Amino acid sequence: MGAQKTRFSRTIMESETPRQPPQNLSPHQQRRREEERDRLQQEWAVRSEKVKRIRNALAVENSVTVKFQLEQQLQDEEIELKRLSNELDEIEAVLQSPSNLRGAAKTPDLSKLATNAPIRKPSQEASEQSSLHPSNTTLNSNEKIIQTPTTPTNSTTSSPRPPIITNWTRRRVIQTVGFTGAGLGLAIVIPRLWQYNSLSLQTFQFETVTVDAQGKITSRHNQEAKYFIENLGNGVTLEMVQIPGGTFTMGSPAGEKDRESDESPQYQVTVPEFFMGKYEVTQAQYQAIMGTNPSFFKGEKRPVEKVSWDDAVEFCKKLSKKTGRTYRLPSEAEWEYACRAGTSTPFYYGETITTDLLNYNSNYPYGAAPKGEYRQQTTDVGIFSPNFFGLYDMCGNVYEWCQDVYNSNYQGAPTDGSPWLTDKDNNIKVLKVLRGGSWLSYAKDCRCANRNNGLAREVRNGDVGFRVVAVAVE
């Protein structure tokens, strides 16, 4: 795929919506405002929990690069919490005005549960929530959550105990009660937050193959890996495979056939454990999160394509919001580490590939491999053999976006698995990295070390998709 080296910049502007004066609402308008309030309260709870987890990760993280990324995430989340606070304040001001309380559907009476303390601002709320301990955590001299477990107890033997709460602020009561109506929120919210903090890992078995220089299978290997399943709704799921941490050699050796200069110099990278999508993001998954399917080659189980880097990042943001976990694009180092899966050959199958193993342009084979079927389109994910980590289609089918800015070689690249977010001119808004090759690519461009020479972040091509990574911060 030819990449157009165009520079792209985008200005992000923030503005605050001016407060609207109280207004008289019809019963229909009142219901709509209450529904919007409930939605914002749920989003507040998810983001507050995310802030807590980021702060916990910051407290134990030693890598300067990773800490910087976590601090950026924390800043973004706190901005969103402030926005939510402002919107909730505006809605409450309208709903609580005397003209709307008379003769309209009333919101729950919180006076018996709440004090007259002022509404907390997001920085205070996030700070309090981020300091929660698994049990008996004192928030201040008047607020305490007593014996609130962080993992669910066995439902067949006991039920979760709702927290004992004293002197909650009005904001906190509104957030809690808003999930299910007055009086019912406390028993529901705590288990809901548990599911964000725990992963139920399962094990799956799979078979991998190794080929010789002619592409003939010389051995088969039975493997297993751990994974968890994310429910996206309407029967759509996302499978995330546990990738063990380790150290590997990134780049290609000088003697590798068809290597390019941007694959050097080789260097050692230590990658922490993470979770990666078992498959490229499918059209069904993209539709479930984004509500649209831009792909040219339609099929629910085919990888989504014609997505820009910005589209992929937005998908990750919405997926994170929906699940309460942090999802993102992989760094380039994470991608190559996961692709190689402990191998050092040009492909994770061995010295070459065939169209029985991957989807690529077989009119241009690699080494001594024969030509094969050139499909000229994407295929369903997961129909070929996976690599030794249990990941499918890491090479071929569609190119995959990475977080990194494209640099023409590895001099000065991070060695801790984190993304390289600037070019050598310290520019952060230039070409983005693509890895893996596609259905349109020559076999040589599907090598584990091959790097597409960068693509502008706004470009959408019919052979470009992505897969996601979940941050292991539990």
N, C-alpha and C positions, 0 to 999 in steps of 0.2 A: 504494500500500500504506500503510495507516495504521500508524503506529509508536506503540507505547505507551511513554511516557516514564517508565519505572520505573527506579529506581536499583538498582544491583546491586553487591554487594561480596562478596569472597571472601577468607578467611583462609588463607594458605599456612603450613602447619606442617611443620617439618623435625624428624625424629627419627632417631637412629641405632639400628640393630638391635643388641642386645647380642650379644657374642661367645658362641658356643656351645662347650662343652667338646668335645675330641676324642671321637669315637664310633666304634664298630666298624661296619663297612659290609659288607653282603653283596656278592657280585660284581655283582649288578644295580644296587645303590645306588652302587657304585664307578663303574660306567660312566656312570650318570646324573650324578654329580658331575664326572667328567672332561668330559662333553659340555657341562655348564654352564660349567666353567672355560674350555673352548675358545671358547664363545660370548662370554664376558666378555672374553677376550683380543682377539677380533676387534673388539668394541666399543671396547676401550681404544685399539687402533691407529687406528681411524677418528677417535675424539675427539682423540687426541694430534695427529694430522695437522691437524685442524680448529683446534686451539689454535695450532699453528705459523702457519697462514694468517691467523688473526685478529691475532696479534702482528705479522706482517709488514705487514698492512694498517694497524695502529695506528702503525707506525713512519713511514709516509709520509702519513698522513691529516692534513689541516690544519683541517677543519671541526670545531668544538667539539662540535656536536650529533652528528655521525657518530662522533666519537671516544668520546663518552659511550655511544652504542649499542654500539660494539664492545667497550668495557670491560665493559658489562653482559653481553654474550655471552660474553666471556672468563671472567668470574666464574662464570656458569652452567656453562660447560664444566669449569672447574676443580673445582667442587662435584661434578659427575658423575664426574670422574676420581678424586676422593677416595672417592666411594661405591664405584666399581669396585675401587679398591685394597683397601678394607676387605673386600669380598665375595671377592676373589681370595685375600686373606690367610686368610680363614676356610676356604675350600675347600682351599687348600694345607695348612693345619694339619691338616685331617682326612685328606687323601690321604697326607700324609707321616708320619702317626703310625705307629709300629712295628706296631701290631696290624693296620693296613690294608695295610702293605707285605708282610707275610708271607702267602703263598698267594693274593694277589689280583692282578688284572691291574695290572702296574706302569706307572707313568708313565715317560716317557723319562728316562734317567739323564743329568742335566745337570751332573754334577760335573766332567766333563772340559772343559766349555765355560765354566762359571761359576766365579767366585771365591766366597769366603766373605763377601763384602761384605754389609752389611745391605740388606734390601729398601728400594728408594727409595720415597719418598712422592710423590703425584701432583704437588705443586708443583715438586719437583726434576725429575721426569721430563718434565713439560710444558715447564719452562724449558729443559732440555737439547734437547728435540726442536724447540722453537721457534727455537733458534739455529742450526739446520742450514743450511749453505751448500751450493750446488750441488756443490762439490768440496772435498776436503781440509779438512774442518771439525773443529777440535779441540774436543771436548766438555769434557775436562779433561786433566790431564797423562797419564792412563793410557788414555783412551778416544778412539778416532779412527775416523772413517769415511773411507775413502780413495776418491776419484774415483767418487762415486755420482752419476750424472746425474739431472737433474730432469725430463727429457723422454725418452720412449723412442726408442732408435735404430731404424733401419730393420731390421725382422726378416728381410728377404731378404738382407741383406749382413752382419749381425753380430747377436749375441745380447747381452742386457744382462749386464754383469759384476757378479757378486754382490759386496757390500762386504767388505773385509777388516776384521775386527773383532778387537780385543784387549781383554781384561779387561772384558767386559760383566758387568753385575750379573746376579744370578740372576733378578730380575724381568724384565729385558729379554730374556734368553734364553728364559724361559718364554713371554713374549708372542710372540716370533718363531716359536719352534718349534711353539707351539700351533696355528698355522694349518693345518699339514699333517703334523705328526708330526716326530719327531726327525730332524734332518739334512736335511730337505727345505724348511724354511720360508724360508731366505734367498733362494733363487732365485725364489720366488713372491711374496714380500711387496713387493719393490721395484717391479716393474711395476704391482702393485696400487695402490701409493701414487701412482705417476705418473699414473694415470688420474684421480685427484682433482685434480691440479694442472694438467691441460691440457684444453683444449676443442677438439674437432674441429668447426670451424664449416663448415656447408654453406650453399649458396645456393638459395633457391626463388623462383620467379616467380609473380606473381599479377596480377589485374586489379582496379582500383578504378573507381568511377563517381562522377560529379558530377551533381546534379539541380538543377532550377530550383524556383521557389516553389510550383509545382503538383505537384512530385514526379516530373516527367518527366526521364529521363536525357538530359543535354546533352553529355556527353563521357565517354570511357573512357580509362583510363591503364594502361599496362603498367609494372609495378614489380617490383623484386626486393629481397630482404632476406636477411640471414644468420641462421642459427639452429643450435642443436645439439639432439640427441635424447638423452633420458635413458631408459634401459631399466628398466622397473619390474618385469619378469619376466612369464612366461606370455603373451608376445606383446603386452603392454601397454607403450606408450611415452608419453613426455611431450615435446612440442616446445616449445622455449624460443627466442623471437625476440630478437635483439639490438636494443635500443632506443638509438639514439645520444644522447649528452648534448646539452643545449641550454638556451636560455632562452625562456620563453613567458609570456604574460599569463594568469594564472589568474583565474577568475570570469567573469561575464557583463557586457556593457556595459549602460548604463542603458536603452538603447532596445530591447533584445532582448525579443521577445514572451514573456509568461508567466514572466519571470524572477522570482526571489524574493529577499528581502532578505539571506538567508544566502549569496548568491553574490557579495557585495560586501564591502569595496571591491576592485576589480580591483588586482592587484599583480604584479610581475615575480618569477618563480621560476627559478632556475638548477638544472637537474636533471642529475646525473652519469649516465654510461652505466650501463645495467643490462639484464637479460634478463627478459622477461615471457612468461607462457604464451600460446602462439598461440591457444589456446581457453580457455574456462572449464573448470575441472577437471571431467572427465567421471565418470560413475558407475563405469566400468571402472577408471579411475585411482584413484578413492577406494577402491574395493573392494580393489585391489591393495595399497594402503598400509595401510588401516585394517581390512581384513577384514570390512567391513560396507557396506551400501548403504541409507541411510535415506530415499531419495527416494520421493516420492508418484507421480510420473510416471516409470515404469520404462523404461530403455533404456540400453544400455552407452555409446552415443555422445551421450546427452543429458547436460546438465550435472547434477551432483549438486545436490540442494536439500534443504531441511529440515536444514541444518547451522548450528549456532550459530557465533559468533565464536570461542569456545573450541575447538570442533570443528575449525575451519579452522586455528587456530594449532597444534593437536596434529598435524594432517596435515602441516603444514610441518616440525615437529620430527621426525616419523618419516621424512619424505622426506629431510631433511638427514642423518639418521643412516644411512639406507640408501645414499645416494649419496656422502657425504663432502663435499657442497657445501652452502652456506648458502641455504636457501629460507625465504621469509617471505611475509606479505601485503604488498601494495604500500602505500606511503604514499598519502594522498589526492592530493598533488601529483604523484607519479609516475603515479597512475591517470589524472588529467585530462590530463597531458602526453602519455601514451601514447594516450589516447582521441582527443584532438584531432589528433595526428600532423601538426602543422604548420598546421592549419586554424584559423580564428577564427569560423566560422559556428556557428549553434546545434547542428548535427549535422555529423559528419565527412563526410557526403555532400553537405552544402550547407544550404539554407534550410529544408528539411523532410525528412520520411521517408514511405515507403509500406510496406505489408506485403510488397511484393516485395523489400524491402531489410532489414527487421527484423521481429522477433516481438514485438508489443505489442498493446494493446487499441485496435484501429483504429476502434472506435465513437466515439473521441474523437481525431480527427486534429489535425495541427498546421498552422496557417495555411491556405493554399488547397489543401492536399492532399486527395484524396478519401478516403472511407472504404474499407476493404478487408476482407480475411478476418481475423476475430478467432478465433484458433486455440484459445484458452482452455486452453493447456497449453504446456509447453516443447517445443522442437524439437531435433533433433540439432545439435551444434555444427558450425560451418563450412559451412553450406549457403547462407549469404548472402555478399555481397561484403565483403571486409575493408576496413579503413581504409588510409591511406598507409604505415603501418608494417608492414602485413601481419597485423594482429590482427583476429580475428573476434568478432562478437557483443559488442563493447564497449558497445553500447547494446541494451537489450531482452533477452529470454529469461529471465535471472535477475539480480537485484541482486547486487552483488559487495562483499564485506566489504573494508574497508581497515583499516590499523593504527590510524588516528587516533581520538582522542576527538572527539565532535561539539562544535563551537563554533558559536554562532549567527551569526557573521560572521568575516571574515578579518583583523580588526584584531589585530596581534601575531602573526600566523601565521609559521612558519619560511619563509625565502626560499631555502633550499638544497636543497629537495626532500625533506627529512627529515620524518618524521611528527610531528604535533602531539599529544603524549602526555598533556597535561593540559588541563582546561578553565580558564576565567578565574578560578576559585576554587582553582586548583592541585590539583584533584581528578583522580586518574588512573583511577578505577574508575567511570566513568559511561557514557553512551550512546556506541556505536561508529558510525562512518560507514559508510553504504552508498552505492554509486554505480551509475549505468548504467540504472536502470529494469528492467522485467521484462515477461513475457508478459501480466501483469495491469495494467500501468501505462498511463496516458494517454500520448499521444505527447509532450506537453510535459515529462513526467517522465523521458524518455529523452534529453533534451538533454545535451551534453557537460558543461555547467556545473551541471546540476541536482544537488542534494544531498538525499537522504532525510534527514528531520529527526532521525536517530539511532535506534538500536535497542539494547535491552539485550543484552549479550553472550551471555546464555544462551538467547535466544529462537531457535526453529527454525521457519521459515516455508517454505511450498511454493513461494515465488518468490525465495528467497535462496540464493545459492551463493557462489563465489569463484574467483579465479585467482591463481596464485602468481608471485613474483618471485625470481630468482636473483641474488645479490649478485655484482657484477663486481669481485672482489678479486684476480684472477690477476696 
